[in-house]
């Protein structure tokens, strides 16, 4: 945004004695007017109970009547019975809710989604058992099947990555979806120790259930010693871009490839925080060195603006491994980026 600079007399005339809400640029003024309700006073970010992205909270909001009043439903899915390594992602929604000062403005995309969309934190998916993984998946699927019949686009916070298979099965009544998947792991493995619901397998499950189109799916940031487990990704026709290839290709080329793969059809965006290098996100169950930076992740999500996003999630935040809260900070920012994608969808 280029302007001719004002001289000192004009600066004094315009700004001396003005308040923080006195903004002259029309675009910035529109954003400010949505956030300053009483002169230059704003709600303290550390006041009141915490919610996802500081959105208004609707208790027991997971019902069709409420969801039909919303453009976006922010939802917690605090379930981590599917982890194969360190547990703790059940506390992910709570940790992300505790983060303040995310938004309201996205400077690169020039949007302020909370002022443009009807958004609410509608609470957590209710589940019948804290012990039965398969039953939890059924509860999640049924909840998102209900959501699919409403106008709200769900943006969810996990929980471990196994939840995404159940979410996709619930939303899949609309037809197979494409996917932008940002992760260290492809998560297309088979049955382990009698369970097909673990967090290393959600996308095999979704493809085999007919709700995820593998040819419209791209997996970005893949790395680590589990590569031999991801045969299904290649056999099904998914596009896999390893973390090393991201560096070699450059992010603009990665973004172009993602846009080409998902095309104009309905698309789900799934962001596992272990896509980020552990220096940025140590609080996760299966950290892998050599990952994306937070700047690269932001560039990627900004770059896919315009896709037909029908839902998204941020998963695998395990806050007890990160006393700095950096992982939850990153996760909350990625959730905000998904919200911006909803505002900018075609």
N, C-alpha and C positions, 0 to 999 in steps of 0.2 A: 504494500500500500504506500504509494509515493505521494507526498504533498510538498508544496513549496513551504519552506520553513517560515514561521512568523517572526517578525522583529520583536524586540523586548517590549516595546510599548503595547503592541497587539497582544503579546502573551499576558502582560499584566491586565489588560482590559478584559481579556477573555477568561483568565484562570485565577487571578488573585481573588481570594475569598470565595471561590466556588467550591462546591462539595464534590465528593467522590462520584456521585451519580450525575453530575453535570458533564455530559459527554456530547460532543458536537457532530462527530461522524455519524451519519444516519444508520449505518450497519451496526456499529458498536452501541449506539444509543438504543436501538431496538433490543439488543441483548441486555443492556443495563436495566431498561425499564421492566424487564421480566424478573429481575433479581433484586432491585431496590424498590421496596414497597412503601418505605417511609423515609423520604429524603435520602440521606446517604447511609442509612442504617440497613444492615443485612442480618439475617439469622446467624448467630454464632455457629460455626461448624462443629463445635464440641458440645452444643446444647441438645437436649432432648434425646430420646432413645434412637439408637443408630439403625439405619435401614440401608439396603442396597442402593448405592449412588445417591443417598440422601433423598430418595423418592418418598412420596407420601406412603404410609403404610395402611393397608386395608386388611384388618384381621379377618381370618376365614375367607379370604378373597378368591380362593380357588373354586369358584362356582360360575356357571354360564352367565348368570345375570350380571355379575360384576365384571367378568372378562369381556363381555360385549360392550362395556363402556370404555374399554382401554384399547389403545394402539399397541402397547407393549406391557407385558406382565413380567416383572422381575421375580424369579422363583429360586428358592433354595432347595437343594436336594442333598441333605446331609447324611449320605450313606457311603461307607467305605468297606463293606464286607467283601469286595472283589479285589482287594489289593494283593499283590504277590510279594511285596517287599515291606516297606515301613508303613504302618497304619497312621491314621490321624486326619485324613481328608474329610472325615465327618464334621470337623470343625471349620472347614473351609468357608461355608456361608456365613458363619458367625464372624470369622476373621475379616472377610470382605465387607461385611456390614459395618465393622468398626472403623473402616477407613473413611476419613473425611477429606474434603477439598479435592474431589475429582470432578472436573467440569466447573462451571456449567458450559464453558465455551471450548470448542475444538478449533484451535487457531489455524491449522493447516487446511482443514476442510471448510472452515468458516461457517460452522453450524453450532447451534445451541439447542440440542434435541429436547431438553426438558420443557422448553418454551414452545416447541412446535408439535410435540406428541403428548397424548394422554398416557402417562406412565405411572405405575404404582408397584411397590413391593407387596406382593400378595401372600407372603409367607412361604412356608416349606411344604413340600409334598408330604401328605400324611401316609405313613406306612404302618402295617399291622404288626410287624415283627422286627425286633432289632437283631435277630439271630439268623433268620432264614433269607439267604441271598436271593433265591429264585422267587420267593414271595415278594420281596422288595422290588424286584424287577417287574413283577406283574402289577404291583401298585403304581409304580412309576408309569408304566405303559398305559394303564387305564386312565390315569390322571391326564396324560398328554393326549390321549384319544379324545377326552372331553374337551381339552383346550383347542384341539384341531377343529372342533365344531363352532368355535367362536371367532370373533374378529381380532383377538389379541395375538400378537407374535410373542412367543415365549423366549426369554433370555434367562438362562439358568446358571446357577453356581453350584458345582459339586463340592464334595463328594468325589469318589474315584471315577475313572473314565468308563467303567462298565455301565454307568447310568445312561450314556449316550445311545447305546443300542435300544434300550427301552424307550427313550424319548423318541427316537426315529421310528420305532414301530408304532408308537402312538400317533405321531404326526403323519405317518405314511399312508393313512387313509386318503390323503389328497393325491397320492401317486408317488412313484419313485422320485427321490430328490438327488441332486448333486451335492458335492461336499468340498469345502476348503477346510483341510485338517492340518493344524499346526502343532507339531509334536516332535519329541525325540524318537518315538516308537510308532510303527505302523498300526499296532493293535489289531492285527488280523490273524492271530494265532488260533489254534484249535482248542479242544477240550483238555484241561489240566486237572488231574486228580479228581476226575468225575464231574467237574463243573465247566460249563460253556459260558458262564456269565461273568468271568473275571475281567479285570481291566485291560488285559492283553488281547481281548477278542471282540470288542464291540462291533467293529466294522465288518468282520466276517459274518457275524450274526445278522447285521442289518442287510448285507447283500443277499445272504441266503434267504432272508425273510421277504425279499423282493421290494424293500422300501428304500434301498440305496442303490443308485446306478453307478457301478464302479467306473464306467467309461467317462462319467462326468464328475469324477472324484480325484482330487489332488492332495498329496500328503507332503508337507514341507518341513524341513528341519531334521529329518530322520538321521540317526547316528547310533553308535554304540555297538555292544557285542551281541545284541539280539537279532541282528540282520537275518540270520539263518531261519528265523521263525516267521518271516514275513512273505513266504512264497505266495500266499493267497493274493496279496496285493498285486503282484506281477501277473499271476495266472488269470486274475479277473479283469485286468486291463486298467487298474488304477495308475495314475501318474505319480511317481515317487521322486522327490527332489531331496537329496541328502544335504545335510548342513554344509558339507564341504563344497557341494555344487552351488549352493546359494552364494558362497564367496566367489566362486569362479565365474558364475553367470552374471552376478550383480542383481540387486533386488528389482530394478526395472524389468529385466528379462523374466525373473520369477513371477512378477505380477502379471506380465503379459501372458505367460503360460497359464497361470491360474484362470485368468479371464477367458482365455480360449477354451480351456477344459470345461469350465462350468457353463459357459454360454449364457443364454437368456433364460434358462429354465429355473425352477425353484431350487434353492440352494441352502444348505445348512452349514454353519461355520462353527467348528469345534476347536477350542484353544486349550491345550494342555500346558500348564505352566512349566513343565519340564522341557518344553521346546526351548525355553530360555536357558542360557548357560547358568550353572549353579552360582556363579558370582552375582547374578541378578536375582535368582530365585532358588535359594537353598532349601526353602521350606516345602519340599515335595517328597513323595515316596520313593521315586526311582530317578534320582538326579543323574545326568550324563554330561560330562564335560564337553566342551567344544560346541556349545549351542549358540543360538541366536542372541543378539543383544536386544535390550528393550527398544532401542532406536530402530533396529531392523524390523522388529515385530510391529511397531507402530507404522513404519513405512509400508509394510505388507498390508495391514488392515486398512490403512488409508487408501492404498492403491486399488483395492477391490471394490471401492465405493461404486454403487450403481448396480451391483448384482441383485437378483431377486431373492433376498434373504427371507426365509420363512421361519428361522429359529437359529439359536446359537447357544453355546455354553462356554464357560471357563471352569476347568476342573483341576483336581489334584493339588489344591492348596492344603498343605499340612502344616499349620502355623507353629506347632510346638518345636519344629526344627529350625525356626528362624526368629530369634528374639528381636531382630531388627525391624520386623514387619515388612521388609522390602518385598517379599513374595506376595503378600496380600496387597501391598501398594500396586505392584505390577498387575496383579489379577484384576483389581478394581478398575485400573486404567484400560485394560483390554475389554472389560465388560462395557465401559463407556464407549469404546471404539465400536463395539457391536451395536450399541444403541444409535450411534451416528450412522452406521450402515443402514439401519432401518429407516431413518429419516431420509436417506439419500437413495433408497431403492427405487428402481424404475417402476 
